[in-house]
Amino acid sequence: MQIADAMAAELEMECASTRKLLERLPADQFGWKPHEKSMSLGQLASHVAAGLLWMDGTINQEVLD
């Protein structure tokens, strides 16, 4: 198995786990903050989801600025 195949398999598992987590977040609680200085639950969910978007740029670009 090549490293790219291993990484693709791991990414698929992570995507499935992330999808399950995001589907379970109650929409009426998106404004809740675990701490007054923290981001809201909606902001944290968006941050987690956006992390997957960084993967493409990180992997497919020769330079990351």
All heavy atoms as a GROMACS GRO file, in nm:
protein
  499
    1MET      N    1   0.085  -0.119   0.000
    1MET     CA    2   0.000   0.000   0.000
    1MET      C    3   0.089   0.124   0.000
    1MET      O    4   0.180   0.137   0.081
    1MET     CB    5  -0.090   0.000   0.123
    1MET     CG    6  -0.177   0.124   0.132
    1MET     SD    7  -0.278   0.139   0.281
    1MET     CE    8  -0.391   0.005   0.263
    2GLN      N    9   0.061   0.214  -0.090
    2GLN     CA   10   0.138   0.338  -0.096
    2GLN      C   11   0.090   0.435   0.011
    2GLN      O   12  -0.022   0.424   0.062
    2GLN     CB   13   0.123   0.402  -0.233
    2GLN     CG   14   0.188   0.322  -0.343
    2GLN     CD   15   0.179   0.396  -0.475
    2GLN    OE1   16   0.108   0.495  -0.488
    2GLN    NE2   17   0.252   0.347  -0.573
    3ILE      N   18   0.174   0.530   0.044
    3ILE     CA   19   0.140   0.626   0.148
    3ILE      C   20   0.015   0.708   0.112
    3ILE      O   21  -0.066   0.739   0.197
    3ILE     CB   22   0.259   0.717   0.183
    3ILE    CG1   23   0.230   0.792   0.313
    3ILE    CG2   24   0.291   0.811   0.069
    3ILE    CD1   25   0.351   0.852   0.377
    4ALA      N   26  -0.002   0.738  -0.016
    4ALA     CA   27  -0.119   0.815  -0.059
    4ALA      C   28  -0.247   0.735  -0.034
    4ALA      O   29  -0.349   0.791   0.008
    4ALA     CB   30  -0.108   0.850  -0.207
    5ASP      N   31  -0.243   0.604  -0.055
    5ASP     CA   32  -0.359   0.520  -0.029
    5ASP      C   33  -0.392   0.516   0.120
    5ASP      O   34  -0.508   0.522   0.160
    5ASP     CB   35  -0.335   0.378  -0.080
    5ASP     CG   36  -0.320   0.372  -0.231
    5ASP    OD1   37  -0.380   0.456  -0.300
    5ASP    OD2   38  -0.246   0.283  -0.278
    6ALA      N   39  -0.289   0.507   0.202
    6ALA     CA   40  -0.309   0.506   0.346
    6ALA      C   41  -0.367   0.638   0.394
    6ALA      O   42  -0.458   0.641   0.478
    6ALA     CB   43  -0.176   0.478   0.418
    7MET      N   44  -0.316   0.748   0.341
    7MET     CA   45  -0.367   0.880   0.380
    7MET      C   46  -0.511   0.900   0.334
    7MET      O   47  -0.593   0.956   0.407
    7MET     CB   48  -0.277   0.990   0.324
    7MET     CG   49  -0.142   0.997   0.391
    7MET     SD   50  -0.037   1.127   0.323
    7MET     CE   51  -0.123   1.272   0.377
    8ALA      N   52  -0.544   0.851   0.214
    8ALA     CA   53  -0.680   0.863   0.164
    8ALA      C   54  -0.777   0.784   0.250
    8ALA      O   55  -0.887   0.832   0.282
    8ALA     CB   56  -0.686   0.815   0.019
    9ALA      N   57  -0.738   0.665   0.292
    9ALA     CA   58  -0.823   0.584   0.379
    9ALA      C   59  -0.844   0.652   0.513
    9ALA      O   60  -0.956   0.654   0.566
    9ALA     CB   61  -0.761   0.446   0.397
   10GLU      N   62  -0.739   0.708   0.569
   10GLU     CA   63  -0.751   0.777   0.698
   10GLU      C   64  -0.839   0.901   0.684
   10GLU      O   65  -0.921   0.930   0.771
   10GLU     CB   66  -0.614   0.816   0.750
   10GLU     CG   67  -0.619   0.876   0.888
   10GLU     CD   68  -0.483   0.895   0.952
   10GLU    OE1   69  -0.386   0.832   0.906
   10GLU    OE2   70  -0.475   0.972   1.047
   11LEU      N   71  -0.825   0.974   0.574
   11LEU     CA   72  -0.906   1.093   0.552
   11LEU      C   73  -1.054   1.056   0.541
   11LEU      O   74  -1.140   1.126   0.595
   11LEU     CB   75  -0.860   1.167   0.427
   11LEU     CG   76  -0.937   1.294   0.393
   11LEU    CD1   77  -0.930   1.395   0.507
   11LEU    CD2   78  -0.883   1.356   0.265
   12GLU      N   79  -1.083   0.946   0.474
   12GLU     CA   80  -1.223   0.900   0.464
   12GLU      C   81  -1.281   0.871   0.602
   12GLU      O   82  -1.395   0.906   0.631
   12GLU     CB   83  -1.232   0.776   0.375
   12GLU     CG   84  -1.220   0.807   0.228
   12GLU     CD   85  -1.237   0.684   0.142
   12GLU    OE1   86  -1.315   0.594   0.180
   12GLU    OE2   87  -1.173   0.677   0.037
   13MET      N   88  -1.202   0.807   0.687
   13MET     CA   89  -1.249   0.779   0.824
   13MET      C   90  -1.271   0.908   0.902
   13MET      O   91  -1.370   0.922   0.974
   13MET     CB   92  -1.149   0.688   0.896
   13MET     CG   93  -1.149   0.546   0.845
   13MET     SD   94  -1.024   0.435   0.919
   13MET     CE   95  -0.996   0.497   1.080
   14GLU      N   96  -1.179   1.002   0.890
   14GLU     CA   97  -1.192   1.129   0.960
   14GLU      C   98  -1.314   1.207   0.911
   14GLU      O   99  -1.385   1.268   0.991
   14GLU     CB  100  -1.066   1.213   0.943
   14GLU     CG  101  -0.948   1.162   1.021
   14GLU     CD  102  -0.969   1.166   1.171
   14GLU    OE1  103  -1.036   1.258   1.222
   14GLU    OE2  104  -0.920   1.074   1.238
   15CYS      N  105  -1.337   1.205   0.780
   15CYS     CA  106  -1.453   1.275   0.725
   15CYS      C  107  -1.583   1.216   0.779
   15CYS      O  108  -1.676   1.288   0.812
   15CYS     CB  109  -1.452   1.269   0.572
   15CYS     SG  110  -1.329   1.377   0.498
   16ALA      N  111  -1.589   1.084   0.787
   16ALA     CA  112  -1.709   1.018   0.839
   16ALA      C  113  -1.732   1.056   0.985
   16ALA      O  114  -1.845   1.087   1.025
   16ALA     CB  115  -1.697   0.867   0.824
   17SER      N  116  -1.627   1.057   1.065
   17SER     CA  117  -1.639   1.094   1.206
   17SER      C  118  -1.680   1.240   1.221
   17SER      O  119  -1.765   1.273   1.304
   17SER     CB  120  -1.506   1.071   1.279
   17SER     OG  121  -1.470   0.937   1.275
   18THR      N  122  -1.619   1.326   1.142
   18THR     CA  123  -1.651   1.469   1.148
   18THR      C  124  -1.796   1.493   1.107
   18THR      O  125  -1.868   1.570   1.170
   18THR     CB  126  -1.556   1.549   1.058
   18THR    OG1  127  -1.422   1.527   1.103
   18THR    CG2  128  -1.588   1.697   1.063
   19ARG      N  129  -1.840   1.425   1.002
   19ARG     CA  130  -1.978   1.438   0.956
   19ARG      C  131  -2.076   1.396   1.066
   19ARG      O  132  -2.174   1.464   1.094
   19ARG     CB  133  -2.001   1.355   0.830
   19ARG     CG  134  -2.137   1.376   0.768
   19ARG     CD  135  -2.155   1.298   0.637
   19ARG     NE  136  -2.057   1.341   0.538
   19ARG     CZ  137  -1.957   1.267   0.492
   19ARG    NH1  138  -1.939   1.144   0.535
   19ARG    NH2  139  -1.874   1.314   0.401
   20LYS      N  140  -2.048   1.285   1.133
   20LYS     CA  141  -2.135   1.238   1.243
   20LYS      C  142  -2.143   1.342   1.354
   20LYS      O  143  -2.249   1.371   1.407
   20LYS     CB  144  -2.083   1.107   1.300
   20LYS     CG  145  -2.111   0.987   1.216
   20LYS     CD  146  -2.057   0.863   1.285
   20LYS     CE  147  -2.067   0.740   1.199
   20LYS     NZ  148  -2.012   0.622   1.265
   21LEU      N  149  -2.029   1.397   1.389
   21LEU     CA  150  -2.024   1.498   1.495
   21LEU      C  151  -2.106   1.621   1.456
   21LEU      O  152  -2.190   1.667   1.534
   21LEU     CB  153  -1.879   1.540   1.521
   21LEU     CG  154  -1.864   1.663   1.612
   21LEU    CD1  155  -1.870   1.621   1.756
   21LEU    CD2  156  -1.740   1.739   1.580
   22LEU      N  157  -2.085   1.672   1.335
   22LEU     CA  158  -2.155   1.794   1.293
   22LEU      C  159  -2.305   1.772   1.278
   22LEU      O  160  -2.385   1.862   1.308
   22LEU     CB  161  -2.094   1.846   1.162
   22LEU     CG  162  -1.949   1.894   1.172
   22LEU    CD1  163  -1.895   1.930   1.036
   22LEU    CD2  164  -1.936   2.010   1.269
   23GLU      N  165  -2.346   1.652   1.237
   23GLU     CA  166  -2.489   1.623   1.224
   23GLU      C  167  -2.559   1.619   1.359
   23GLU      O  168  -2.678   1.643   1.367
   23GLU     CB  169  -2.508   1.488   1.154
   23GLU     CG  170  -2.476   1.490   1.008
   23GLU     CD  171  -2.478   1.352   0.944
   23GLU    OE1  172  -2.481   1.250   1.015
   23GLU    OE2  173  -2.477   1.348   0.819
   24ARG      N  174  -2.485   1.592   1.464
   24ARG     CA  175  -2.545   1.578   1.597
   24ARG      C  176  -2.551   1.710   1.676
   24ARG      O  177  -2.608   1.714   1.784
   24ARG     CB  178  -2.470   1.474   1.677
   24ARG     CG  179  -2.501   1.333   1.628
   24ARG     CD  180  -2.408   1.231   1.690
   24ARG     NE  181  -2.447   1.095   1.659
   24ARG     CZ  182  -2.428   1.033   1.544
   24ARG    NH1  183  -2.370   1.098   1.445
   24ARG    NH2  184  -2.464   0.908   1.525
   25LEU      N  185  -2.490   1.814   1.622
   25LEU     CA  186  -2.493   1.943   1.693
   25LEU      C  187  -2.633   2.004   1.684
   25LEU      O  188  -2.687   2.019   1.575
   25LEU     CB  189  -2.392   2.040   1.633
   25LEU     CG  190  -2.245   2.002   1.649
   25LEU    CD1  191  -2.157   2.106   1.580
   25LEU    CD2  192  -2.207   1.990   1.793
   26PRO      N  193  -2.691   2.040   1.799
   26PRO     CA  194  -2.824   2.102   1.795
   26PRO      C  195  -2.816   2.247   1.743
   26PRO      O  196  -2.744   2.330   1.799
   26PRO     CB  197  -2.870   2.098   1.942
   26PRO     CG  198  -2.746   2.083   2.023
   26PRO     CD  199  -2.643   2.018   1.934
   27ALA      N  200  -2.889   2.275   1.637
   27ALA     CA  201  -2.884   2.408   1.573
   27ALA      C  202  -2.926   2.518   1.669
   27ALA      O  203  -2.877   2.631   1.659
   27ALA     CB  204  -2.971   2.409   1.449
   28ASP      N  205  -3.014   2.487   1.763
   28ASP     CA  206  -3.059   2.591   1.856
   28ASP      C  207  -2.954   2.624   1.962
   28ASP      O  208  -2.973   2.714   2.043
   28ASP     CB  209  -3.191   2.550   1.921
   28ASP     CG  210  -3.182   2.426   2.007
   28ASP    OD1  211  -3.090   2.343   1.984
   28ASP    OD2  212  -3.265   2.410   2.098
   29GLN      N  213  -2.842   2.551   1.959
   29GLN     CA  214  -2.735   2.576   2.058
   29GLN      C  215  -2.609   2.633   1.994
   29GLN      O  216  -2.504   2.639   2.059
   29GLN     CB  217  -2.700   2.443   2.129
   29GLN     CG  218  -2.813   2.387   2.212
   29GLN     CD  219  -2.844   2.475   2.330
   29GLN    OE1  220  -2.754   2.522   2.400
   29GLN    NE2  221  -2.972   2.499   2.353
   30PHE      N  222  -2.616   2.675   1.868
   30PHE     CA  223  -2.496   2.725   1.800
   30PHE      C  224  -2.437   2.849   1.866
   30PHE      O  225  -2.321   2.878   1.849
   30PHE     CB  226  -2.525   2.755   1.653
   30PHE     CG  227  -2.529   2.634   1.564
   30PHE    CD1  228  -2.558   2.647   1.431
   30PHE    CD2  229  -2.503   2.507   1.611
   30PHE    CE1  230  -2.561   2.537   1.346
   30PHE    CE2  231  -2.506   2.396   1.530
   30PHE     CZ  232  -2.535   2.412   1.396
   31GLY      N  233  -2.514   2.923   1.943
   31GLY     CA  234  -2.464   3.041   2.010
   31GLY      C  235  -2.396   3.012   2.143
   31GLY      O  236  -2.332   3.099   2.202
   32TRP      N  237  -2.409   2.888   2.193
   32TRP     CA  238  -2.353   2.851   2.324
   32TRP      C  239  -2.200   2.853   2.319
   32TRP      O  240  -2.138   2.814   2.221
   32TRP     CB  241  -2.401   2.712   2.363
   32TRP     CG  242  -2.345   2.664   2.492
   32TRP    CD1  243  -2.384   2.699   2.617
   32TRP    CD2  244  -2.236   2.572   2.509
   32TRP    NE1  245  -2.307   2.634   2.710
   32TRP    CE2  246  -2.215   2.556   2.647
   32TRP    CE3  247  -2.155   2.503   2.419
   32TRP    CZ2  248  -2.117   2.472   2.698
   32TRP    CZ3  249  -2.057   2.420   2.470
   32TRP    CH2  250  -2.039   2.405   2.608
   33LYS      N  251  -2.140   2.901   2.428
   33LYS     CA  252  -1.995   2.905   2.439
   33LYS      C  253  -1.953   2.824   2.561
   33LYS      O  254  -2.009   2.841   2.669
   33LYS     CB  255  -1.944   3.048   2.457
   33LYS     CG  256  -1.962   3.136   2.335
   33LYS     CD  257  -1.902   3.273   2.362
   33LYS     CE  258  -1.906   3.359   2.238
   33LYS     NZ  259  -1.834   3.485   2.258
   34PRO      N  260  -1.853   2.736   2.547
   34PRO     CA  261  -1.806   2.658   2.661
   34PRO      C  262  -1.738   2.747   2.767
   34PRO      O  263  -1.732   2.709   2.883
   34PRO     CB  264  -1.707   2.559   2.601
   34PRO     CG  265  -1.677   2.608   2.464
   34PRO     CD  266  -1.788   2.699   2.423
   35HIS      N  267  -1.691   2.862   2.725
   35HIS     CA  268  -1.627   2.958   2.816
   35HIS      C  269  -1.648   3.096   2.755
   35HIS      O  270  -1.656   3.110   2.633
   35HIS     CB  271  -1.477   2.926   2.827
   35HIS     CG  272  -1.405   3.012   2.927
   35HIS    ND1  273  -1.351   3.133   2.892
   35HIS    CD2  274  -1.379   2.994   3.058
   35HIS    CE1  275  -1.293   3.186   2.999
   35HIS    NE2  276  -1.309   3.103   3.101
   36GLU      N  277  -1.655   3.198   2.838
   36GLU     CA  278  -1.684   3.332   2.786
   36GLU      C  279  -1.581   3.382   2.683
   36GLU      O  280  -1.612   3.463   2.598
   36GLU     CB  281  -1.695   3.432   2.900
   36GLU     CG  282  -1.567   3.452   2.980
   36GLU     CD  283  -1.583   3.545   3.098
   36GLU    OE1  284  -1.690   3.544   3.160
   36GLU    OE2  285  -1.488   3.620   3.126
   37LYS      N  286  -1.459   3.332   2.692
   37LYS     CA  287  -1.355   3.373   2.597
   37LYS      C  288  -1.348   3.280   2.475
   37LYS      O  289  -1.267   3.302   2.386
   37LYS     CB  290  -1.219   3.376   2.666
   37LYS     CG  291  -1.208   3.485   2.772
   37LYS     CD  292  -1.070   3.489   2.832
   37LYS     CE  293  -1.058   3.598   2.936
   37LYS     NZ  294  -0.924   3.603   2.995
   38SER      N  295  -1.429   3.176   2.473
   38SER     CA  296  -1.426   3.077   2.365
   38SER      C  297  -1.511   3.121   2.247
   38SER      O  298  -1.597   3.208   2.259
   38SER     CB  299  -1.480   2.943   2.415
   38SER     OG  300  -1.401   2.891   2.516
   39MET      N  301  -1.489   3.054   2.134
   39MET     CA  302  -1.577   3.071   2.020
   39MET      C  303  -1.709   3.000   2.052
   39MET      O  304  -1.714   2.912   2.137
   39MET     CB  305  -1.516   3.006   1.894
   39MET     CG  306  -1.394   3.076   1.841
   39MET     SD  307  -1.341   3.009   1.680
   39MET     CE  308  -1.257   2.860   1.731
   40SER      N  309  -1.814   3.040   1.982
   40SER     CA  310  -1.943   2.974   2.002
   40SER      C  311  -1.940   2.834   1.941
   40SER      O  312  -1.851   2.802   1.861
   40SER     CB  313  -2.054   3.056   1.938
   40SER     OG  314  -2.043   3.052   1.798
   41LEU      N  315  -2.039   2.753   1.977
   41LEU     CA  316  -2.048   2.618   1.923
   41LEU      C  317  -2.058   2.621   1.770
   41LEU      O  318  -1.994   2.541   1.702
   41LEU     CB  319  -2.170   2.546   1.982
   41LEU     CG  320  -2.192   2.402   1.941
   41LEU    CD1  321  -2.073   2.315   1.980
   41LEU    CD2  322  -2.319   2.348   2.003
   42GLY      N  323  -2.132   2.715   1.715
   42GLY     CA  324  -2.143   2.728   1.570
   42GLY      C  325  -2.010   2.764   1.507
   42GLY      O  326  -1.973   2.710   1.402
   43GLN      N  327  -1.936   2.855   1.569
   43GLN     CA  328  -1.804   2.892   1.517
   43GLN      C  329  -1.706   2.775   1.525
   43GLN      O  330  -1.628   2.753   1.433
   43GLN     CB  331  -1.748   3.011   1.595
   43GLN     CG  332  -1.821   3.141   1.569
   43GLN     CD  333  -1.779   3.250   1.666
   43GLN    OE1  334  -1.769   3.228   1.787
   43GLN    NE2  335  -1.754   3.369   1.612
   44LEU      N  336  -1.712   2.701   1.636
   44LEU     CA  337  -1.624   2.585   1.651
   44LEU      C  338  -1.656   2.478   1.546
   44LEU      O  339  -1.566   2.418   1.488
   44LEU     CB  340  -1.637   2.527   1.792
   44LEU     CG  341  -1.579   2.614   1.903
   44LEU    CD1  342  -1.625   2.563   2.039
   44LEU    CD2  343  -1.428   2.620   1.897
   45ALA      N  344  -1.786   2.455   1.521
   45ALA     CA  345  -1.826   2.358   1.420
   45ALA      C  346  -1.777   2.400   1.282
   45ALA      O  347  -1.727   2.318   1.204
   45ALA     CB  348  -1.978   2.342   1.420
   46SER      N  349  -1.790   2.527   1.252
   46SER     CA  350  -1.742   2.579   1.124
   46SER      C  351  -1.591   2.563   1.112
   46SER      O  352  -1.539   2.527   1.006
   46SER     CB  353  -1.781   2.726   1.111
   46SER     OG  354  -1.733   2.780   0.991
   47HIS      N  355  -1.521   2.586   1.219
   47HIS     CA  356  -1.376   2.571   1.221
   47HIS      C  357  -1.335   2.426   1.193
   47HIS      O  358  -1.243   2.400   1.114
   47HIS     CB  359  -1.323   2.616   1.357
   47HIS     CG  360  -1.175   2.606   1.374
   47HIS    ND1  361  -1.087   2.689   1.309
   47HIS    CD2  362  -1.100   2.522   1.448
   47HIS    CE1  363  -0.963   2.656   1.344
   47HIS    NE2  364  -0.969   2.555   1.427
   48VAL      N  365  -1.404   2.331   1.254
   48VAL     CA  366  -1.375   2.190   1.231
   48VAL      C  367  -1.401   2.152   1.086
   48VAL      O  368  -1.320   2.085   1.022
   48VAL     CB  369  -1.458   2.101   1.327
   48VAL    CG1  370  -1.453   1.955   1.286
   48VAL    CG2  371  -1.412   2.118   1.470
   49ALA      N  372  -1.515   2.197   1.033
   49ALA     CA  373  -1.550   2.166   0.894
   49ALA      C  374  -1.451   2.229   0.796
   49ALA      O  375  -1.412   2.168   0.697
   49ALA     CB  376  -1.691   2.212   0.864
   50ALA      N  377  -1.408   2.351   0.823
   50ALA     CA  378  -1.316   2.421   0.733
   50ALA      C  379  -1.178   2.356   0.732
   50ALA      O  380  -1.105   2.368   0.633
   50ALA     CB  381  -1.305   2.567   0.773
   51GLY      N  382  -1.143   2.288   0.838
   51GLY     CA  383  -1.014   2.221   0.844
   51GLY      C  384  -0.996   2.121   0.731
   51GLY      O  385  -0.885   2.103   0.679
   52LEU      N  386  -1.104   2.058   0.691
   52LEU     CA  387  -1.096   1.962   0.580
   52LEU      C  388  -1.066   2.032   0.448
   52LEU      O  389  -1.004   1.974   0.359
   52LEU     CB  390  -1.227   1.883   0.570
   52LEU     CG  391  -1.257   1.794   0.691
   52LEU    CD1  392  -1.395   1.733   0.678
   52LEU    CD2  393  -1.152   1.686   0.707
   53LEU      N  394  -1.109   2.157   0.434
   53LEU     CA  395  -1.083   2.231   0.311
   53LEU      C  396  -0.934   2.263   0.295
   53LEU      O  397  -0.885   2.276   0.183
   53LEU     CB  398  -1.164   2.360   0.308
   53LEU     CG  399  -1.316   2.343   0.310
   53LEU    CD1  400  -1.384   2.478   0.321
   53LEU    CD2  401  -1.363   2.269   0.186
   54TRP      N  402  -0.865   2.276   0.406
   54TRP     CA  403  -0.722   2.306   0.401
   54TRP      C  404  -0.642   2.188   0.347
   54TRP      O  405  -0.532   2.205   0.294
   54TRP     CB  406  -0.671   2.341   0.541
   54TRP     CG  407  -0.700   2.481   0.578
   54TRP    CD1  408  -0.814   2.530   0.635
   54TRP    CD2  409  -0.614   2.593   0.560
   54TRP    NE1  410  -0.803   2.664   0.654
   54TRP    CE2  411  -0.682   2.706   0.608
   54TRP    CE3  412  -0.487   2.608   0.506
   54TRP    CZ2  413  -0.625   2.832   0.606
   54TRP    CZ3  414  -0.431   2.735   0.504
   54TRP    CH2  415  -0.501   2.845   0.553
   55MET      N  416  -0.696   2.068   0.361
   55MET     CA  417  -0.626   1.948   0.316
   55MET      C  418  -0.589   1.956   0.169
   55MET      O  419  -0.476   1.927   0.131
   55MET     CB  420  -0.712   1.824   0.338
   55MET     CG  421  -0.721   1.782   0.478
   55MET     SD  422  -0.594   1.663   0.501
   55MET     CE  423  -0.645   1.584   0.647
   56ASP      N  424  -0.685   1.993   0.085
   56ASP     CA  425  -0.661   1.997  -0.060
   56ASP      C  426  -0.546   2.091  -0.093
   56ASP      O  427  -0.453   2.053  -0.165
   56ASP     CB  428  -0.788   2.040  -0.133
   56ASP     CG  429  -0.766   2.047  -0.283
   56ASP    OD1  430  -0.721   1.946  -0.340
   56ASP    OD2  431  -0.794   2.153  -0.341
   57GLY      N  432  -0.550   2.211  -0.040
   57GLY     CA  433  -0.444   2.307  -0.068
   57GLY      C  434  -0.310   2.264  -0.013
   57GLY      O  435  -0.206   2.283  -0.077
   58THR      N  436  -0.311   2.202   0.101
   58THR     CA  437  -0.187   2.157   0.164
   58THR      C  438  -0.122   2.045   0.084
   58THR      O  439  -0.001   2.041   0.066
   58THR     CB  440  -0.215   2.109   0.307
   58THR    OG1  441  -0.277   2.215   0.380
   58THR    CG2  442  -0.089   2.068   0.378
   59ILE      N  443  -0.204   1.955   0.034
   59ILE     CA  444  -0.151   1.839  -0.037
   59ILE      C  445  -0.116   1.871  -0.182
   59ILE      O  446  -0.014   1.824  -0.234
   59ILE     CB  447  -0.253   1.723  -0.032
   59ILE    CG1  448  -0.266   1.674   0.112
   59ILE    CG2  449  -0.212   1.609  -0.124
   59ILE    CD1  450  -0.379   1.577   0.134
   60ASN      N  451  -0.196   1.952  -0.249
   60ASN     CA  452  -0.181   1.972  -0.392
   60ASN      C  453  -0.099   2.093  -0.433
   60ASN      O  454  -0.082   2.116  -0.552
   60ASN     CB  455  -0.320   1.979  -0.458
   60ASN     CG  456  -0.391   1.847  -0.451
   60ASN    OD1  457  -0.332   1.743  -0.474
   60ASN    ND2  458  -0.519   1.851  -0.418
   61GLN      N  459  -0.047   2.167  -0.339
   61GLN     CA  460   0.039   2.281  -0.372
   61GLN      C  461   0.183   2.249  -0.334
   61GLN      O  462   0.208   2.181  -0.236
   61GLN     CB  463  -0.007   2.407  -0.299
   61GLN     CG  464  -0.142   2.457  -0.343
   61GLN     CD  465  -0.182   2.581  -0.266
   61GLN    OE1  466  -0.102   2.642  -0.196
   61GLN    NE2  467  -0.308   2.620  -0.280
   62GLU      N  468   0.273   2.301  -0.414
   62GLU     CA  469   0.414   2.277  -0.383
   62GLU      C  470   0.463   2.365  -0.268
   62GLU      O  471   0.554   2.329  -0.195
   62GLU     CB  472   0.500   2.300  -0.507
   62GLU     CG  473   0.477   2.194  -0.613
   62GLU     CD  474   0.572   2.209  -0.729
   62GLU    OE1  475   0.684   2.262  -0.708
   62GLU    OE2  476   0.535   2.168  -0.839
   63VAL      N  477   0.400   2.484  -0.254
   63VAL     CA  478   0.440   2.578  -0.150
   63VAL      C  479   0.315   2.624  -0.078
   63VAL      O  480   0.213   2.656  -0.140
   63VAL     CB  481   0.512   2.700  -0.210
   63VAL    CG1  482   0.546   2.800  -0.103
   63VAL    CG2  483   0.636   2.655  -0.284
   64LEU      N  484   0.320   2.628   0.053
   64LEU     CA  485   0.210   2.677   0.135
   64LEU      C  486   0.257   2.803   0.206
   64LEU      O  487   0.348   2.799   0.288
   64LEU     CB  488   0.164   2.572   0.236
   64LEU     CG  489   0.045   2.607   0.322
   64LEU    CD1  490  -0.078   2.627   0.234
   64LEU    CD2  491   0.020   2.500   0.425
   65ASP      N  492   0.200   2.916   0.168
   65ASP     CA  493   0.244   3.044   0.224
   65ASP      C  494   0.148   3.085   0.334
   65ASP      O  495   0.033   3.101   0.316
   65ASP     CB  496   0.247   3.150   0.114
   65ASP     CG  497   0.303   3.281   0.164
   65ASP    OD1  498   0.353   3.288   0.277
   65ASP    OD2  499   0.300   3.377   0.087
   0.00000   0.00000   0.00000
